Amino acid sequence: MSDPVVLYVCTTCRDAADPADGPRAGARLHDALAAALAARPGAPVTIEPVECLSVCKRSCTVAVASPGRWTYVYGDLDPATSADIILDGIGLYAGTPDGIVPWRERPQEFRKGVVARIPPAPVNA
Amino acid sequence: MSDPVVLYVCTTCRDAADPADGPRAGARLHDALAAALAARPGAPVTIEPVECLSVCKRSCTVAVASPGRWTYVYGDLDPATSADIILDGIGLYAGTPDGIVPWRERPQEFRKGVVARIPPAPVNA
């Protein structure tokens, strides 16, 4: 099928609504994504928790990467509501040869939340 | 020596000071970087112009990538003054095993201008 996709999730991201003694928003987003992915057996996605993607002013934040495809970084994600939206968006991404999903098809969260994109690594790098 | 570093430069970035009929700020930064790199023979850096890194609100923008190292995206760069600063910062980056330069050693432009960072791709991806 398609190449595997890695979904990096910043678990350090804070939110103003974080409980003082509870997990941070980024950790909650990570857990929500893991649960949502478990409900999609066979999805070619690996979730990797990361300590800081350096997008601290736009929590929660993820990065989506795959060999031969553009890497995308997204911010302003809601840990309570965005897990399935993110996985749907990654499904579209995984269905493209280069990672570039037509603008109209992208989830609203990806259109508004895009932080940066980076070209695919050179093949022989 | 060290692995090659790719410096992606957004040539689409605009600046309020852009002349109406002249090259955009991003294109000027690209040209300045190419000239500065030409004055450093042997530097293990390749410059790649890119049409849009999706950091449009923080022009000018570059991304720094290398196999096995973290990728960094930087914005708010001045096309007139930052070319050598960027190349100096890449020199430090190229001297690390993982791309993580100690905070104190990073150029001020990289500290303030960091937009995002992405982990190295998994070795067997």
gemmi code that builds the backbone of each chain (N, CA, C; Angstrom):
import gemmi

chains = {
    "A": [
        ("MET", (0.850, -1.181, 0.000), (0.000, 0.000, 0.000), (0.888, 1.233, 0.000)),
        ("SER", (0.551, 2.186, 0.816), (1.344, 3.410, 0.838), (2.458, 3.301, 1.876)),
        ("ASP", (3.409, 4.204, 1.748), (4.500, 4.211, 2.708), (3.965, 4.555, 4.095)),
        ("PRO", (4.674, 4.116, 5.115), (4.208, 4.412, 6.468), (4.302, 5.903, 6.778)),
        ("VAL", (3.390, 6.347, 7.607), (3.352, 7.747, 8.036), (3.681, 7.791, 9.520)),
        ("VAL", (4.533, 8.733, 9.895), (4.834, 8.933, 11.313), (4.126, 10.201, 11.776)),
        ("LEU", (3.380, 10.076, 12.836), (2.689, 11.220, 13.436), (3.395, 11.557, 14.748)),
        ("TYR", (4.138, 12.652, 14.744), (4.823, 13.100, 15.949), (3.862, 13.980, 16.748)),
        ("VAL", (3.724, 13.696, 18.023), (2.809, 14.462, 18.866), (3.591, 15.088, 20.007)),
        ("CYS", (3.534, 16.403, 20.099), (4.237, 17.073, 21.193), (3.473, 16.836, 22.485)),
        ("THR", (4.116, 16.166, 23.421), (3.450, 15.871, 24.688), (3.755, 16.929, 25.749)),
        ("THR", (4.540, 17.915, 25.369), (4.920, 18.974, 26.305), (3.991, 20.176, 26.197)),
        ("CYS", (3.228, 20.254, 25.108), (2.347, 21.404, 24.888), (1.413, 21.611, 26.084)),
        ("ARG", (1.334, 22.851, 26.516), (0.430, 23.216, 27.609), (-0.792, 23.925, 27.049)),
        ("ASP", (-1.831, 23.937, 27.864), (-3.045, 24.675, 27.518), (-3.501, 25.393, 28.779)),
        ("ALA", (-4.111, 26.553, 28.590), (-4.574, 27.320, 29.755), (-5.561, 26.512, 30.590)),
        ("ALA", (-6.238, 25.559, 29.936), (-7.247, 24.767, 30.651), (-6.662, 23.528, 31.323)),
        ("ASP", (-5.344, 23.359, 31.245), (-4.745, 22.174, 31.862), (-4.998, 22.169, 33.366)),
        ("PRO", (-5.417, 21.036, 33.911), (-5.521, 20.952, 35.375), (-4.129, 21.003, 35.994)),
        ("ALA", (-4.043, 21.620, 37.160), (-2.737, 21.831, 37.786), (-2.020, 20.513, 38.036)),
        ("ASP", (-2.765, 19.494, 38.383), (-2.132, 18.219, 38.731), (-2.412, 17.128, 37.690)),
        ("GLY", (-2.912, 17.532, 36.533), (-3.254, 16.524, 35.534), (-2.298, 16.540, 34.373)),
        ("PRO", (-2.518, 15.665, 33.418), (-1.638, 15.640, 32.248), (-1.803, 16.902, 31.410)),
        ("ARG", (-0.726, 17.263, 30.741), (-0.781, 18.436, 29.861), (-1.643, 18.154, 28.632)),
        ("ALA", (-2.027, 19.241, 27.972), (-2.869, 19.110, 26.786), (-2.207, 18.223, 25.740)),
        ("GLY", (-0.901, 18.388, 25.555), (-0.211, 17.587, 24.552), (-0.247, 16.105, 24.877)),
        ("ALA", (-0.096, 15.779, 26.143), (-0.164, 14.376, 26.557), (-1.579, 13.843, 26.367)),
        ("ARG", (-2.572, 14.687, 26.605), (-3.959, 14.254, 26.400), (-4.245, 14.040, 24.916)),
        ("LEU", (-3.700, 14.918, 24.096), (-3.872, 14.714, 22.650), (-3.207, 13.415, 22.210)),
        ("HIS", (-2.020, 13.153, 22.733), (-1.340, 11.906, 22.392), (-2.188, 10.697, 22.760)),
        ("ASP", (-2.761, 10.710, 23.959), (-3.565, 9.574, 24.402), (-4.830, 9.435, 23.554)),
        ("ALA", (-5.428, 10.565, 23.194), (-6.632, 10.516, 22.357), (-6.314, 9.967, 20.977)),
        ("LEU", (-5.164, 10.354, 20.445), (-4.761, 9.848, 19.132), (-4.470, 8.351, 19.188)),
        ("ALA", (-3.808, 7.915, 20.249), (-3.509, 6.482, 20.378), (-4.800, 5.675, 20.457)),
        ("ALA", (-5.767, 6.197, 21.188), (-7.049, 5.493, 21.301), (-7.783, 5.490, 19.966)),
        ("ALA", (-7.768, 6.622, 19.289), (-8.465, 6.706, 18.000), (-7.792, 5.802, 16.964)),
        ("LEU", (-6.465, 5.718, 17.024), (-5.761, 4.866, 16.070), (-6.033, 3.385, 16.354)),
        ("ALA", (-6.164, 3.052, 17.622), (-6.454, 1.656, 17.977), (-7.788, 1.207, 17.409)),
        ("ALA", (-8.666, 2.185, 17.156), (-9.979, 1.859, 16.586), (-9.929, 1.773, 15.062)),
        ("ARG", (-8.743, 1.947, 14.498), (-8.583, 1.865, 13.036), (-7.516, 0.844, 12.681)),
        ("PRO", (-7.780, -0.423, 12.918), (-6.735, -1.429, 12.663), (-6.286, -1.389, 11.208)),
        ("GLY", (-4.981, -1.493, 11.021), (-4.442, -1.493, 9.657), (-4.057, -0.133, 9.139)),
        ("ALA", (-4.403, 0.919, 9.854), (-4.017, 2.257, 9.395), (-2.492, 2.354, 9.388)),
        ("PRO", (-1.890, 2.834, 8.292), (-0.420, 2.830, 8.171), (0.216, 4.021, 8.875)),
        ("VAL", (-0.092, 4.159, 10.148), (0.372, 5.325, 10.908), (1.030, 4.856, 12.196)),
        ("THR", (2.157, 5.455, 12.505), (2.815, 5.221, 13.788), (2.803, 6.523, 14.568)),
        ("ILE", (2.402, 6.467, 15.812), (2.374, 7.668, 16.649), (3.624, 7.710, 17.512)),
        ("GLU", (4.325, 8.833, 17.462), (5.551, 8.988, 18.245), (5.426, 10.205, 19.162)),
        ("PRO", (5.425, 9.994, 20.466), (5.433, 11.160, 21.355), (6.774, 11.876, 21.287)),
        ("VAL", (6.744, 13.199, 21.332), (7.967, 13.997, 21.242), (7.936, 15.062, 22.334)),
        ("GLU", (9.079, 15.277, 22.948), (9.158, 16.362, 23.935), (9.526, 17.650, 23.223)),
        ("CYS", (8.518, 18.385, 22.821), (8.667, 19.718, 22.233), (8.992, 19.701, 20.744)),
        ("LEU", (8.091, 20.268, 19.984), (8.312, 20.512, 18.557), (8.639, 21.989, 18.316)),
        ("SER", (8.876, 22.737, 19.381), (9.236, 24.164, 19.286), (8.152, 25.018, 18.618)),
        ("VAL", (6.910, 24.666, 18.894), (5.790, 25.476, 18.409), (4.956, 25.888, 19.633)),
        ("CYS", (5.646, 26.284, 20.670), (5.049, 26.409, 22.001), (3.892, 27.411, 22.056)),
        ("LYS", (3.856, 28.366, 21.140), (2.792, 29.372, 21.194), (1.524, 28.925, 20.482)),
        ("ARG", (1.552, 27.747, 19.879), (0.368, 27.286, 19.146), (0.007, 25.856, 19.533)),
        ("SER", (-0.042, 25.565, 20.828), (-0.401, 24.208, 21.260), (-1.873, 23.959, 20.961)),
        ("CYS", (-2.195, 22.663, 20.791), (-1.349, 21.480, 20.701), (-0.779, 21.356, 19.291)),
        ("THR", (0.308, 20.617, 19.192), (1.063, 20.570, 17.958), (1.408, 19.139, 17.561)),
        ("VAL", (1.353, 18.883, 16.251), (1.796, 17.585, 15.714), (2.620, 17.837, 14.448)),
        ("ALA", (3.376, 16.835, 14.040), (4.052, 16.847, 12.743), (3.749, 15.528, 12.052)),
        ("VAL", (3.586, 15.590, 10.737), (3.241, 14.419, 9.937), (4.342, 14.232, 8.896)),
        ("ALA", (4.973, 13.061, 8.893), (6.104, 12.830, 7.994), (6.018, 11.442, 7.386)),
        ("SER", (6.614, 11.294, 6.217), (6.586, 10.016, 5.516), (7.651, 10.057, 4.423)),
        ("PRO", (8.371, 8.950, 4.204), (9.428, 8.958, 3.192), (8.896, 9.383, 1.826)),
        ("GLY", (9.580, 10.317, 1.192), (9.191, 10.761, -0.142), (8.080, 11.789, -0.159)),
        ("ARG", (7.540, 12.137, 1.013), (6.448, 13.112, 1.065), (6.882, 14.364, 1.829)),
        ("TRP", (6.182, 15.473, 1.559), (6.374, 16.672, 2.350), (6.033, 16.381, 3.813)),
        ("THR", (6.749, 17.025, 4.715), (6.430, 16.984, 6.137), (5.586, 18.209, 6.469)),
        ("TYR", (4.541, 18.010, 7.247), (3.691, 19.128, 7.670), (3.684, 19.240, 9.189)),
        ("VAL", (3.681, 20.483, 9.671), (3.551, 20.748, 11.095), (2.247, 21.517, 11.308)),
        ("TYR", (1.449, 21.046, 12.250), (0.174, 21.692, 12.552), (0.112, 22.070, 14.026)),
        ("GLY", (-0.517, 23.234, 14.288), (-0.715, 23.681, 15.655), (-2.159, 24.038, 15.910)),
        ("ASP", (-2.418, 24.617, 17.080), (-3.760, 25.066, 17.468), (-4.763, 23.910, 17.492)),
        ("LEU", (-4.293, 22.717, 17.826), (-5.178, 21.548, 17.815), (-5.803, 21.324, 19.189)),
        ("ASP", (-7.069, 20.964, 19.191), (-7.815, 20.749, 20.436), (-7.672, 19.291, 20.854)),
        ("PRO", (-7.108, 19.026, 22.027), (-6.886, 17.636, 22.420), (-8.192, 16.870, 22.617)),
        ("ALA", (-9.270, 17.575, 22.884), (-10.537, 16.884, 23.177), (-11.291, 16.486, 21.923)),
        ("THR", (-11.050, 17.195, 20.823), (-11.923, 16.984, 19.660), (-11.197, 16.648, 18.358)),
        ("SER", (-9.884, 16.741, 18.331), (-9.235, 16.705, 17.016), (-8.613, 15.360, 16.633)),
        ("ALA", (-8.649, 14.357, 17.496), (-7.921, 13.119, 17.193), (-8.402, 12.487, 15.885)),
        ("ASP", (-9.703, 12.300, 15.740), (-10.183, 11.650, 14.511), (-10.007, 12.555, 13.297)),
        ("ILE", (-10.120, 13.852, 13.498), (-9.899, 14.790, 12.387), (-8.458, 14.666, 11.888)),
        ("ILE", (-7.517, 14.581, 12.808), (-6.104, 14.432, 12.438), (-5.895, 13.126, 11.681)),
        ("LEU", (-6.459, 12.045, 12.189), (-6.262, 10.752, 11.514), (-6.933, 10.734, 10.147)),
        ("ASP", (-8.085, 11.367, 10.013), (-8.711, 11.471, 8.692), (-7.788, 12.242, 7.735)),
        ("GLY", (-7.221, 13.351, 8.228), (-6.326, 14.147, 7.392), (-5.095, 13.357, 6.987)),
        ("ILE", (-4.584, 12.545, 7.888), (-3.420, 11.722, 7.571), (-3.781, 10.648, 6.553)),
        ("GLY", (-5.011, 10.168, 6.608), (-5.456, 9.202, 5.609), (-5.409, 9.797, 4.208)),
        ("LEU", (-5.841, 11.050, 4.094), (-5.764, 11.725, 2.789), (-4.305, 11.898, 2.367)),
        ("TYR", (-3.488, 12.313, 3.313), (-2.044, 12.513, 3.081), (-1.401, 11.210, 2.591)),
        ("ALA", (-1.746, 10.107, 3.255), (-1.138, 8.813, 2.898), (-1.576, 8.354, 1.517)),
        ("GLY", (-2.672, 8.909, 1.031), (-3.161, 8.520, -0.276), (-2.565, 9.307, -1.425)),
        ("THR", (-1.681, 10.235, -1.125), (-1.038, 11.036, -2.169), (0.397, 10.558, -2.386)),
        ("PRO", (0.939, 10.802, -3.574), (2.333, 10.386, -3.793), (3.342, 11.280, -3.085)),
        ("ASP", (2.984, 12.554, -2.897), (3.958, 13.516, -2.379), (3.535, 14.169, -1.061)),
        ("GLY", (2.376, 13.782, -0.554), (1.914, 14.350, 0.707), (1.104, 15.623, 0.556)),
        ("ILE", (0.950, 16.110, -0.668), (0.218, 17.358, -0.872), (-1.245, 17.053, -1.190)),
        ("VAL", (-2.097, 17.284, -0.208), (-3.539, 17.079, -0.360), (-4.138, 18.360, -0.932)),
        ("PRO", (-5.012, 18.258, -1.929), (-5.636, 19.478, -2.454), (-6.271, 20.306, -1.327)),
        ("TRP", (-6.112, 21.607, -1.426), (-6.512, 22.518, -0.363), (-7.950, 22.282, 0.096)),
        ("ARG", (-8.844, 22.142, -0.859), (-10.265, 22.005, -0.510), (-10.559, 20.757, 0.282)),
        ("GLU", (-9.717, 19.730, 0.099), (-9.991, 18.461, 0.781), (-9.411, 18.426, 2.185)),
        ("ARG", (-8.548, 19.384, 2.489), (-7.896, 19.346, 3.803), (-8.889, 19.700, 4.912)),
        ("PRO", (-8.775, 19.036, 6.066), (-9.609, 19.435, 7.197), (-9.364, 20.910, 7.543)),
        ("GLN", (-10.409, 21.559, 7.984), (-10.307, 22.958, 8.388), (-9.169, 23.139, 9.410)),
        ("GLU", (-9.023, 22.179, 10.305), (-7.974, 22.267, 11.334), (-6.583, 22.296, 10.712)),
        ("PHE", (-6.400, 21.606, 9.592), (-5.099, 21.602, 8.935), (-4.897, 22.900, 8.136)),
        ("ARG", (-5.972, 23.416, 7.552), (-5.829, 24.664, 6.790), (-5.454, 25.818, 7.711)),
        ("LYS", (-6.191, 25.924, 8.806), (-5.941, 27.055, 9.723), (-4.719, 26.822, 10.594)),
        ("GLY", (-4.441, 25.553, 10.878), (-3.409, 25.261, 11.867), (-2.024, 25.026, 11.296)),
        ("VAL", (-1.876, 25.130, 9.961), (-0.562, 24.793, 9.411), (0.505, 25.756, 9.952)),
        ("VAL", (1.581, 25.190, 10.417), (2.696, 25.961, 10.989), (3.846, 26.043, 9.990)),
        ("ALA", (4.094, 24.947, 9.291), (5.171, 24.912, 8.312), (5.066, 23.621, 7.513)),
        ("ARG", (5.730, 23.598, 6.375), (5.883, 22.359, 5.608), (7.324, 22.312, 5.109)),
        ("ILE", (7.843, 21.091, 4.978), (9.241, 20.906, 4.567), (9.260, 19.896, 3.424)),
        ("PRO", (10.018, 20.175, 2.365), (10.043, 19.254, 1.214), (10.533, 17.861, 1.603)),
        ("PRO", (10.200, 16.871, 0.779), (10.742, 15.527, 0.998), (12.264, 15.557, 0.949)),
        ("ALA", (12.885, 14.682, 1.720), (14.352, 14.598, 1.685), (14.790, 14.121, 0.306)),
        ("PRO", (15.919, 14.637, -0.169), (16.449, 14.142, -1.448), (16.618, 12.630, -1.381)),
        ("VAL", (16.347, 11.953, -2.486), (16.318, 10.485, -2.490), (17.649, 9.896, -2.073)),
        ("ASN", (18.726, 10.490, -2.520), (20.044, 9.925, -2.236), (20.787, 10.657, -1.129)),
        ("ALA", (20.049, 11.363, -0.297), (20.703, 12.143, 0.763), (21.394, 11.219, 1.744)),
    ],
    "B": [
        ("MET", (33.508, 13.548, 6.554), (33.173, 14.577, 7.537), (31.738, 14.379, 7.991)),
        ("SER", (30.990, 15.423, 8.046), (29.618, 15.294, 8.512), (28.686, 15.062, 7.329)),
        ("ASP", (27.482, 14.595, 7.643), (26.491, 14.390, 6.594), (26.131, 15.718, 5.950)),
        ("PRO", (25.682, 15.658, 4.698), (25.313, 16.900, 4.022), (24.075, 17.525, 4.654)),
        ("VAL", (24.036, 18.836, 4.605), (22.903, 19.597, 5.140), (22.200, 20.260, 3.963)),
        ("VAL", (20.876, 20.191, 3.960), (20.095, 20.881, 2.949), (19.452, 22.105, 3.589)),
        ("LEU", (19.658, 23.236, 2.959), (19.051, 24.481, 3.421), (17.959, 24.871, 2.428)),
        ("TYR", (16.719, 24.697, 2.838), (15.593, 25.079, 1.991), (15.277, 26.555, 2.242)),
        ("VAL", (15.158, 27.307, 1.174), (14.890, 28.737, 1.297), (13.579, 29.056, 0.574)),
        ("CYS", (12.622, 29.607, 1.294), (11.361, 29.992, 0.660), (11.587, 31.233, -0.194)),
        ("THR", (11.379, 31.081, -1.497), (11.597, 32.217, -2.396), (10.297, 32.989, -2.647)),
        ("THR", (9.221, 32.542, -2.032), (7.923, 33.188, -2.218), (7.650, 34.208, -1.125)),
        ("CYS", (8.399, 34.141, -0.052), (8.183, 35.045, 1.089), (8.213, 36.507, 0.627)),
        ("ARG", (7.218, 37.246, 1.064), (7.159, 38.672, 0.769), (7.550, 39.484, 2.001)),
        ("ASP", (7.926, 40.729, 1.740), (8.234, 41.650, 2.824), (7.583, 42.988, 2.485)),
        ("ALA", (7.181, 43.710, 3.498), (6.534, 44.996, 3.251), (7.454, 45.939, 2.468)),
        ("ALA", (8.761, 45.723, 2.612), (9.715, 46.603, 1.937), (10.036, 46.153, 0.514)),
        ("ASP", (9.401, 45.085, 0.034), (9.689, 44.617, -1.321), (9.364, 45.698, -2.347)),
        ("PRO", (10.277, 45.944, -3.294), (9.928, 46.852, -4.391), (8.838, 46.221, -5.263)),
        ("ALA", (7.950, 47.067, -5.796), (6.805, 46.547, -6.546), (7.250, 45.717, -7.743)),
        ("ASP", (8.330, 46.125, -8.363), (8.744, 45.422, -9.571), (10.038, 44.633, -9.373)),
        ("GLY", (10.435, 44.465, -8.128), (11.704, 43.777, -7.876), (11.478, 42.395, -7.310)),
        ("PRO", (12.556, 41.678, -7.051), (12.423, 40.340, -6.488), (11.883, 40.400, -5.052)),
        ("ARG", (11.176, 39.341, -4.693), (10.640, 39.261, -3.334), (11.755, 39.058, -2.318)),
        ("ALA", (11.416, 39.321, -1.072), (12.403, 39.185, 0.001), (12.983, 37.774, 0.034)),
        ("GLY", (12.128, 36.782, -0.144), (12.610, 35.400, -0.102), (13.610, 35.114, -1.201)),
        ("ALA", (13.350, 35.628, -2.380), (14.292, 35.441, -3.492), (15.596, 36.172, -3.208)),
        ("ARG", (15.490, 37.340, -2.573), (16.717, 38.070, -2.230), (17.523, 37.317, -1.164)),
        ("LEU", (16.822, 36.734, -0.208), (17.542, 35.930, 0.787), (18.223, 34.743, 0.115)),
        ("HIS", (17.531, 34.101, -0.793), (18.132, 32.964, -1.501), (19.415, 33.380, -2.214)),
        ("ASP", (19.350, 34.506, -2.909), (20.529, 34.960, -3.648), (21.670, 35.329, -2.700)),
        ("ALA", (21.324, 35.950, -1.584), (22.355, 36.316, -0.603), (23.006, 35.074, -0.012)),
        ("LEU", (22.196, 34.048, 0.245), (22.746, 32.807, 0.789), (23.637, 32.107, -0.232)),
        ("ALA", (23.211, 32.111, -1.478), (24.030, 31.475, -2.517), (25.376, 32.183, -2.640)),
        ("ALA", (25.356, 33.499, -2.571), (26.600, 34.258, -2.663), (27.490, 33.997, -1.446)),
        ("ALA", (26.871, 33.981, -0.272), (27.647, 33.746, 0.952), (28.230, 32.336, 0.967)),
        ("LEU", (27.455, 31.375, 0.456), (27.952, 29.996, 0.429), (29.103, 29.855, -0.562)),
        ("ALA", (29.025, 30.597, -1.667), (30.095, 30.532, -2.667), (31.424, 31.004, -2.090)),
        ("ALA", (31.333, 31.840, -1.047), (32.542, 32.337, -0.397), (33.064, 31.378, 0.667)),
        ("ARG", (32.393, 30.235, 0.804), (32.816, 29.225, 1.793), (33.022, 27.887, 1.093)),
        ("PRO", (34.017, 27.764, 0.262), (34.190, 26.514, -0.482), (34.375, 25.335, 0.463)),
        ("GLY", (33.709, 24.243, 0.117), (33.831, 23.045, 0.948), (32.779, 22.917, 2.020)),
        ("ALA", (31.982, 23.967, 2.228), (30.927, 23.860, 3.239), (29.929, 22.787, 2.808)),
        ("PRO", (29.582, 21.842, 3.714), (28.739, 20.708, 3.328), (27.260, 21.081, 3.310)),
        ("VAL", (26.929, 22.117, 2.543), (25.558, 22.633, 2.534), (25.082, 22.758, 1.096)),
        ("THR", (23.873, 22.321, 0.850), (23.221, 22.527, -0.437), (22.030, 23.444, -0.230)),
        ("ILE", (21.919, 24.457, -1.069), (20.789, 25.385, -0.958), (19.731, 25.004, -1.980)),
        ("GLU", (18.503, 24.852, -1.507), (17.395, 24.485, -2.390), (16.302, 25.545, -2.294)),
        ("PRO", (16.025, 26.237, -3.396), (14.890, 27.164, -3.356), (13.570, 26.393, -3.308)),
        ("VAL", (12.617, 26.898, -2.552), (11.319, 26.236, -2.393), (10.223, 27.278, -2.558)),
        ("GLU", (9.168, 26.895, -3.253), (8.019, 27.790, -3.359), (7.106, 27.541, -2.179)),
        ("CYS", (7.317, 28.283, -1.136), (6.448, 28.280, 0.045), (6.734, 27.158, 1.024)),
        ("LEU", (7.115, 27.571, 2.214), (7.254, 26.646, 3.339), (6.061, 26.773, 4.294)),
        ("SER", (5.032, 27.492, 3.866), (3.803, 27.660, 4.664), (4.042, 28.358, 6.003)),
        ("VAL", (4.966, 29.300, 5.997), (5.206, 30.107, 7.196), (5.016, 31.569, 6.810)),
        ("CYS", (3.983, 31.832, 6.041), (3.830, 33.101, 5.330), (3.784, 34.322, 6.253)),
        ("LYS", (3.392, 34.131, 7.503), (3.294, 35.277, 8.413), (4.618, 35.634, 9.078)),
        ("ARG", (5.650, 34.838, 8.813), (6.935, 35.101, 9.461), (8.075, 35.101, 8.444)),
        ("SER", (7.907, 35.817, 7.347), (8.971, 35.864, 6.342), (10.141, 36.685, 6.874)),
        ("CYS", (11.353, 36.401, 6.318), (11.713, 35.298, 5.433), (11.910, 33.994, 6.228)),
        ("THR", (11.814, 32.890, 5.494), (11.781, 31.586, 6.145), (12.748, 30.611, 5.489)),
        ("VAL", (13.397, 29.784, 6.311), (14.234, 28.699, 5.804), (13.966, 27.440, 6.630)),
        ("ALA", (14.367, 26.288, 6.083), (14.361, 25.039, 6.837), (15.723, 24.388, 6.668)),
        ("VAL", (16.196, 23.753, 7.723), (17.509, 23.120, 7.735), (17.308, 21.641, 8.036)),
        ("ALA", (17.779, 20.773, 7.142), (17.550, 19.336, 7.306), (18.813, 18.564, 6.963)),
        ("SER", (18.931, 17.376, 7.534), (20.100, 16.533, 7.316), (19.769, 15.128, 7.808)),
        ("PRO", (20.214, 14.101, 7.084), (19.887, 12.733, 7.500), (20.351, 12.450, 8.929)),
        ("GLY", (19.453, 11.903, 9.729), (19.787, 11.547, 11.101), (19.731, 12.694, 12.089)),
        ("ARG", (19.426, 13.909, 11.594), (19.363, 15.065, 12.480), (17.949, 15.644, 12.526)),
        ("TRP", (17.664, 16.365, 13.584), (16.417, 17.118, 13.662), (16.375, 18.133, 12.513)),
        ("THR", (15.163, 18.360, 12.016), (14.933, 19.423, 11.038), (14.447, 20.656, 11.790)),
        ("TYR", (14.968, 21.816, 11.423), (14.534, 23.072, 12.046), (13.968, 24.020, 10.998)),
        ("VAL", (12.922, 24.725, 11.367), (12.346, 25.760, 10.513), (12.508, 27.093, 11.240)),
        ("TYR", (13.027, 28.089, 10.511), (13.238, 29.420, 11.088), (12.541, 30.473, 10.255)),
        ("GLY", (11.985, 31.478, 10.934), (11.354, 32.592, 10.251), (11.892, 33.919, 10.746)),
        ("ASP", (11.240, 34.994, 10.297), (11.607, 36.363, 10.707), (13.044, 36.713, 10.332)),
        ("LEU", (13.524, 36.153, 9.232), (14.916, 36.386, 8.833), (15.018, 37.582, 7.885)),
        ("ASP", (16.046, 38.365, 8.080), (16.261, 39.570, 7.274), (17.104, 39.215, 6.053)),
        ("PRO", (16.569, 39.406, 4.858), (17.324, 39.010, 3.667), (18.611, 39.810, 3.477)),
        ("ALA", (18.667, 40.994, 4.057), (19.838, 41.851, 3.832), (20.990, 41.515, 4.764)),
        ("THR", (20.680, 40.947, 5.913), (21.736, 40.818, 6.924), (21.968, 39.399, 7.453)),
        ("SER", (21.106, 38.448, 7.113), (21.169, 37.181, 7.854), (21.892, 36.043, 7.143)),
        ("ALA", (22.347, 36.240, 5.927), (22.907, 35.098, 5.186), (24.081, 34.454, 5.932)),
        ("ASP", (25.039, 35.248, 6.339), (26.200, 34.644, 7.020), (25.835, 34.109, 8.403)),
        ("ILE", (24.890, 34.766, 9.048), (24.433, 34.264, 10.350), (23.812, 32.885, 10.190)),
        ("ILE", (23.007, 32.713, 9.150), (22.374, 31.417, 8.890), (23.439, 30.360, 8.605)),
        ("LEU", (24.403, 30.702, 7.772), (25.440, 29.711, 7.435), (26.297, 29.375, 8.652)),
        ("ASP", (26.563, 30.358, 9.493), (27.289, 30.061, 10.730), (26.489, 29.093, 11.601)),
        ("GLY", (25.193, 29.356, 11.699), (24.341, 28.478, 12.513), (24.288, 27.066, 11.947)),
        ("ILE", (24.276, 26.947, 10.637), (24.275, 25.626, 10.010), (25.599, 24.914, 10.248)),
        ("GLY", (26.670, 25.691, 10.301), (27.966, 25.087, 10.609), (27.960, 24.431, 11.985)),
        ("LEU", (27.349, 25.101, 12.956), (27.231, 24.505, 14.288), (26.355, 23.247, 14.239)),
        ("TYR", (25.246, 23.365, 13.530), (24.302, 22.239, 13.359), (25.017, 21.038, 12.750)),
        ("ALA", (25.803, 21.293, 11.708), (26.495, 20.200, 11.014), (27.544, 19.541, 11.899)),
        ("GLY", (27.960, 20.240, 12.931), (28.972, 19.688, 13.823), (28.407, 18.843, 14.945)),
        ("THR", (27.088, 18.700, 14.993), (26.457, 17.886, 16.040), (26.009, 16.545, 15.450)),
        ("PRO", (25.867, 15.526, 16.305), (25.394, 14.240, 15.780), (23.905, 14.239, 15.458)),
        ("ASP", (23.131, 15.043, 16.180), (21.675, 14.973, 16.056), (21.044, 16.289, 15.606)),
        ("GLY", (21.859, 17.302, 15.371), (21.325, 18.591, 14.923), (20.943, 19.535, 16.046)),
        ("ILE", (21.066, 19.069, 17.287), (20.669, 19.913, 18.415), (21.878, 20.683, 18.932)),
        ("VAL", (21.907, 21.972, 18.625), (22.989, 22.847, 19.079), (22.602, 23.399, 20.455)),
        ("PRO", (23.537, 23.410, 21.415), (23.194, 23.968, 22.723), (22.616, 25.388, 22.585)),
        ("TRP", (21.581, 25.661, 23.383), (20.821, 26.913, 23.263), (21.718, 28.145, 23.249)),
        ("ARG", (22.685, 28.178, 24.159), (23.550, 29.367, 24.272), (24.379, 29.626, 23.029)),
        ("GLU", (24.670, 28.558, 22.300), (25.538, 28.710, 21.119), (24.759, 29.115, 19.871)),
        ("ARG", (23.443, 29.001, 19.938), (22.649, 29.299, 18.735), (22.636, 30.794, 18.451)),
        ("PRO", (22.673, 31.159, 17.175), (22.535, 32.584, 16.850), (21.206, 33.111, 17.384)),
        ("GLN", (21.221, 34.361, 17.778), (20.009, 35.013, 18.270), (18.862, 34.847, 17.265)),
        ("GLU", (19.188, 34.940, 15.980), (18.158, 34.819, 14.939), (17.495, 33.440, 14.974)),
        ("PHE", (18.251, 32.410, 15.331), (17.670, 31.070, 15.397), (16.867, 30.908, 16.689)),
        ("ARG", (17.344, 31.524, 17.763), (16.590, 31.402, 19.014), (15.228, 32.066, 18.900)),
        ("LYS", (15.241, 33.303, 18.402), (13.978, 34.043, 18.312), (13.123, 33.586, 17.142)),
        ("GLY", (13.767, 33.124, 16.082), (13.037, 32.851, 14.854), (12.563, 31.425, 14.696)),
        ("VAL", (12.818, 30.560, 15.700), (12.438, 29.158, 15.489), (10.922, 29.047, 15.326)),
        ("VAL", (10.529, 28.333, 14.295), (9.113, 28.130, 13.974), (8.675, 26.733, 14.397)),
        ("ALA", (9.542, 25.759, 14.171), (9.231, 24.374, 14.521), (10.479, 23.528, 14.390)),
        ("ARG", (10.460, 22.353, 15.005), (11.510, 21.367, 14.785), (10.838, 20.001, 14.679)),
        ("ILE", (11.435, 19.120, 13.888), (10.862, 17.806, 13.622), (11.960, 16.779, 13.866)),
        ("PRO", (11.626, 15.667, 14.548), (12.661, 14.669, 14.854), (13.251, 14.057, 13.592)),
        ("PRO", (14.441, 13.460, 13.719), (15.016, 12.738, 12.588), (14.096, 11.621, 12.149)),
        ("ALA", (14.096, 11.320, 10.874), (13.280, 10.213, 10.378), (13.804, 8.908, 10.978)),
        ("PRO", (12.889, 7.982, 11.269), (13.341, 6.675, 11.754), (14.299, 6.049, 10.744)),
        ("VAL", (15.323, 5.370, 11.247), (16.391, 4.872, 10.383), (15.857, 3.913, 9.318)),
        ("ASN", (14.915, 3.076, 9.703), (14.433, 2.066, 8.753), (13.065, 2.415, 8.164)),
        ("ALA", (12.732, 3.704, 8.184), (11.406, 4.070, 7.671), (11.318, 3.776, 6.176)),
    ],
}
model = gemmi.Model(1)
for chain_id, residues in chains.items():
    chain = gemmi.Chain(chain_id)
    for i, (resn, *xyz) in enumerate(residues, 1):
        res = gemmi.Residue()
        res.name, res.seqid = resn, gemmi.SeqId(i, " ")
        for name, pos in zip(("N", "CA", "C"), xyz):
            atom = gemmi.Atom()
            atom.name, atom.element = name, gemmi.Element(name[0])
            atom.pos, atom.b_iso = gemmi.Position(*pos), 0.0
            res.add_atom(atom)
        chain.add_residue(res)
    model.add_chain(chain)
structure = gemmi.Structure()
structure.add_model(model)
structure.setup_entities()
